[in-house]
Amino acid sequence: MGMLLKHVDHFEHVRKIVGPVLKHFDKLSLKKDLARDLVSAADLAFSDELLLEKFEMWHEQKDDEVFLLHIGRYFAKRDQKQLSAEARDLSSNRKEVESDIKEAARERQKQVFAQMLTQLAVERGLDTNEKLGNFLGVSSEQARKYRSGENKPHLATLREVSIKFGVSVEYLMGFSKRRKP
């Protein structure tokens, strides 16, 4: 009987971890294939510790981009049939995979932010880095780096930028199509 109760406890733990993540992403407009992978990952999290860790990581960091990249990478690696079972096991080279995913997510976030910032700047007639820098309260060099995708502002600065343009942080980072905060 103890083993059954242990199983029920595990089930409840996973449900408490996975449920809020699914609710969060349900509010976002995800592409169908991404939503399907997310639901599959939620189902697999009951038996796959690595996937459960990714859901737990989302609770700690609330980083949608990194989480979705982890899920996508999990399924891409799992579906590579030409690899041996050991090579498909992401836990064997976990630190390297996580580092690669985080770096790819950071680079993508920089590029998305640069595109959104450039679009918003054009809409406001902020056609030079000097004008954009003055509007944002940063140097023209920093404005250039934001526009080119070299830099992405820290969260507090990101929030200030979103307020100045009158858009949500989610919109500014490409997580939502809804502009208004």
GUBA-109093 format. One record per residue (C-alpha): residue number from 0; residue in three letters; x, y, z. Coordinates in steps of 0.5 Angstrom, whole numbers, always signed. Layout:
! GUBA-109093
+------+------+-------+-------+-------+
! resi ! resn !  east ! north !    up !
+------+------+-------+-------+-------+
!  NUM !  ala !     X !     Y !     Z !
...
+------+------+-------+-------+-------+
//
This chain:
! GUBA-109093
+------+------+-------+-------+-------+
! resi ! resn !  east ! north !    up !
+------+------+-------+-------+-------+
!    0 !  met !    +0 !    +0 !    +0 !
!    1 !  gly !    +6 !    +5 !    +1 !
!    2 !  met !    +8 !    +4 !    -6 !
!    3 !  leu !    +1 !    +6 !    -8 !
!    4 !  leu !    +1 !   +12 !    -4 !
!    5 !  lys !    +8 !   +14 !    -6 !
!    6 !  his !    +6 !   +14 !   -13 !
!    7 !  val !    +0 !   +19 !   -11 !
!    8 !  asp !    +4 !   +24 !    -8 !
!    9 !  his !    +9 !   +24 !   -14 !
!   10 !  phe !    +3 !   +25 !   -19 !
!   11 !  glu !    +0 !   +31 !   -14 !
!   12 !  his !    +7 !   +34 !   -14 !
!   13 !  val !    +8 !   +34 !   -22 !
!   14 !  arg !    +1 !   +36 !   -22 !
!   15 !  lys !    +2 !   +42 !   -18 !
!   16 !  ile !    +8 !   +44 !   -22 !
!   17 !  val !    +6 !   +42 !   -29 !
!   18 !  gly !    -1 !   +45 !   -28 !
!   19 !  pro !    +1 !   +53 !   -27 !
!   20 !  val !    +6 !   +52 !   -33 !
!   21 !  leu !    +0 !   +50 !   -38 !
!   22 !  lys !    -5 !   +55 !   -35 !
!   23 !  his !    +1 !   +61 !   -36 !
!   24 !  phe !    +2 !   +58 !   -43 !
!   25 !  asp !    -5 !   +57 !   -45 !
!   26 !  lys !    -6 !   +65 !   -44 !
!   27 !  leu !    -1 !   +66 !   -50 !
!   28 !  ser !    -2 !   +65 !   -57 !
!   29 !  leu !    +3 !   +59 !   -58 !
!   30 !  lys !    +3 !   +56 !   -65 !
!   31 !  lys !    +0 !   +49 !   -65 !
!   32 !  asp !    +6 !   +45 !   -66 !
!   33 !  leu !    +9 !   +49 !   -60 !
!   34 !  ala !    +3 !   +48 !   -56 !
!   35 !  arg !    +2 !   +40 !   -58 !
!   36 !  asp !   +10 !   +39 !   -56 !
!   37 !  leu !    +8 !   +43 !   -49 !
!   38 !  val !    +2 !   +38 !   -48 !
!   39 !  ser !    +6 !   +32 !   -49 !
!   40 !  ala !   +12 !   +35 !   -45 !
!   41 !  ala !    +7 !   +36 !   -39 !
!   42 !  asp !    +4 !   +28 !   -40 !
!   43 !  leu !   +12 !   +26 !   -40 !
!   44 !  ala !   +14 !   +30 !   -34 !
!   45 !  phe !   +10 !   +25 !   -30 !
!   46 !  ser !   +15 !   +20 !   -32 !
!   47 !  asp !   +21 !   +24 !   -34 !
!   48 !  glu !   +25 !   +27 !   -29 !
!   49 !  leu !   +29 !   +32 !   -34 !
!   50 !  leu !   +22 !   +34 !   -37 !
!   51 !  leu !   +20 !   +35 !   -30 !
!   52 !  glu !   +26 !   +39 !   -28 !
!   53 !  lys !   +25 !   +44 !   -34 !
!   54 !  phe !   +18 !   +45 !   -31 !
!   55 !  glu !   +20 !   +46 !   -24 !
!   56 !  met !   +26 !   +51 !   -27 !
!   57 !  trp !   +20 !   +55 !   -30 !
!   58 !  his !   +17 !   +56 !   -24 !
!   59 !  glu !   +24 !   +59 !   -21 !
!   60 !  gln !   +26 !   +63 !   -27 !
!   61 !  lys !   +19 !   +65 !   -30 !
!   62 !  asp !   +23 !   +65 !   -37 !
!   63 !  asp !   +18 !   +63 !   -42 !
!   64 !  glu !   +23 !   +63 !   -48 !
!   65 !  val !   +29 !   +59 !   -45 !
!   66 !  phe !   +23 !   +54 !   -42 !
!   67 !  leu !   +20 !   +53 !   -49 !
!   68 !  leu !   +27 !   +52 !   -52 !
!   69 !  his !   +28 !   +47 !   -47 !
!   70 !  ile !   +22 !   +43 !   -49 !
!   71 !  gly !   +23 !   +44 !   -57 !
!   72 !  arg !   +30 !   +42 !   -56 !
!   73 !  tyr !   +28 !   +36 !   -52 !
!   74 !  phe !   +23 !   +33 !   -57 !
!   75 !  ala !   +28 !   +35 !   -63 !
!   76 !  lys !   +34 !   +31 !   -59 !
!   77 !  arg !   +29 !   +25 !   -58 !
!   78 !  asp !   +26 !   +25 !   -65 !
!   79 !  gln !   +33 !   +24 !   -68 !
!   80 !  lys !   +33 !   +16 !   -69 !
!   81 !  gln !   +40 !   +16 !   -72 !
!   82 !  leu !   +43 !   +17 !   -65 !
!   83 !  ser !   +44 !   +12 !   -60 !
!   84 !  ala !   +40 !   +12 !   -54 !
!   85 !  glu !   +45 !   +14 !   -50 !
!   86 !  ala !   +46 !   +20 !   -54 !
!   87 !  arg !   +39 !   +22 !   -54 !
!   88 !  asp !   +39 !   +22 !   -47 !
!   89 !  leu !   +40 !   +29 !   -45 !
!   90 !  ser !   +42 !   +28 !   -38 !
!   91 !  ser !   +49 !   +25 !   -40 !
!   92 !  asn !   +51 !   +32 !   -43 !
!   93 !  arg !   +46 !   +36 !   -39 !
!   94 !  lys !   +50 !   +42 !   -37 !
!   95 !  glu !   +53 !   +43 !   -44 !
!   96 !  val !   +46 !   +43 !   -47 !
!   97 !  glu !   +43 !   +48 !   -42 !
!   98 !  ser !   +48 !   +53 !   -43 !
!   99 !  asp !   +47 !   +52 !   -51 !
!  100 !  ile !   +40 !   +53 !   -50 !
!  101 !  lys !   +41 !   +59 !   -45 !
!  102 !  glu !   +46 !   +62 !   -50 !
!  103 !  ala !   +41 !   +61 !   -56 !
!  104 !  ala !   +35 !   +64 !   -52 !
!  105 !  arg !   +39 !   +70 !   -50 !
!  106 !  glu !   +41 !   +72 !   -57 !
!  107 !  arg !   +34 !   +71 !   -60 !
!  108 !  gln !   +32 !   +75 !   -54 !
!  109 !  lys !   +37 !   +81 !   -56 !
!  110 !  gln !   +35 !   +80 !   -64 !
!  111 !  val !   +27 !   +80 !   -62 !
!  112 !  phe !   +28 !   +86 !   -58 !
!  113 !  ala !   +32 !   +90 !   -63 !
!  114 !  gln !   +27 !   +89 !   -68 !
!  115 !  met !   +21 !   +91 !   -64 !
!  116 !  leu !   +25 !   +97 !   -61 !
!  117 !  thr !   +27 !   +99 !   -68 !
!  118 !  gln !   +19 !   +98 !   -70 !
!  119 !  leu !   +17 !  +103 !   -65 !
!  120 !  ala !   +22 !  +108 !   -66 !
!  121 !  val !   +21 !  +108 !   -73 !
!  122 !  glu !   +13 !  +109 !   -71 !
!  123 !  arg !   +15 !  +115 !   -66 !
!  124 !  gly !   +20 !  +118 !   -71 !
!  125 !  leu !   +26 !  +117 !   -67 !
!  126 !  asp !   +30 !  +115 !   -73 !
!  127 !  thr !   +37 !  +116 !   -70 !
!  128 !  asn !   +41 !  +113 !   -65 !
!  129 !  glu !   +42 !  +120 !   -61 !
!  130 !  lys !   +34 !  +121 !   -62 !
!  131 !  leu !   +33 !  +114 !   -59 !
!  132 !  gly !   +38 !  +115 !   -54 !
!  133 !  asn !   +35 !  +121 !   -51 !
!  134 !  phe !   +28 !  +119 !   -51 !
!  135 !  leu !   +30 !  +113 !   -47 !
!  136 !  gly !   +35 !  +116 !   -43 !
!  137 !  val !   +41 !  +112 !   -45 !
!  138 !  ser !   +47 !  +114 !   -49 !
!  139 !  ser !   +47 !  +114 !   -57 !
!  140 !  glu !   +52 !  +108 !   -57 !
!  141 !  gln !   +47 !  +104 !   -52 !
!  142 !  ala !   +41 !  +106 !   -57 !
!  143 !  arg !   +45 !  +103 !   -62 !
!  144 !  lys !   +47 !   +97 !   -59 !
!  145 !  tyr !   +40 !   +96 !   -57 !
!  146 !  arg !   +38 !   +97 !   -64 !
!  147 !  ser !   +43 !   +92 !   -67 !
!  148 !  gly !   +42 !   +87 !   -62 !
!  149 !  glu !   +48 !   +87 !   -59 !
!  150 !  asn !   +45 !   +89 !   -52 !
!  151 !  lys !   +39 !   +87 !   -49 !
!  152 !  pro !   +37 !   +92 !   -43 !
!  153 !  his !   +36 !   +89 !   -36 !
!  154 !  leu !   +29 !   +88 !   -33 !
!  155 !  ala !   +28 !   +94 !   -30 !
!  156 !  thr !   +31 !   +98 !   -36 !
!  157 !  leu !   +26 !   +94 !   -40 !
!  158 !  arg !   +20 !   +96 !   -36 !
!  159 !  glu !   +22 !  +103 !   -37 !
!  160 !  val !   +23 !  +102 !   -44 !
!  161 !  ser !   +16 !   +99 !   -45 !
!  162 !  ile !   +13 !  +104 !   -41 !
!  163 !  lys !   +16 !  +110 !   -45 !
!  164 !  phe !   +13 !  +107 !   -51 !
!  165 !  gly !    +6 !  +105 !   -48 !
!  166 !  val !    +7 !   +97 !   -49 !
!  167 !  ser !    +8 !   +91 !   -45 !
!  168 !  val !   +14 !   +88 !   -44 !
!  169 !  glu !   +11 !   +82 !   -47 !
!  170 !  tyr !   +10 !   +85 !   -53 !
!  171 !  leu !   +17 !   +88 !   -53 !
!  172 !  met !   +20 !   +82 !   -52 !
!  173 !  gly !   +16 !   +78 !   -58 !
!  174 !  phe !   +12 !   +74 !   -53 !
!  175 !  ser !    +5 !   +77 !   -54 !
!  176 !  lys !    +2 !   +81 !   -60 !
!  177 !  arg !    -2 !   +85 !   -55 !
!  178 !  arg !    +1 !   +92 !   -55 !
!  179 !  lys !    -2 !   +95 !   -49 !
!  180 !  pro !    +0 !   +93 !   -42 !
+------+------+-------+-------+-------+
//
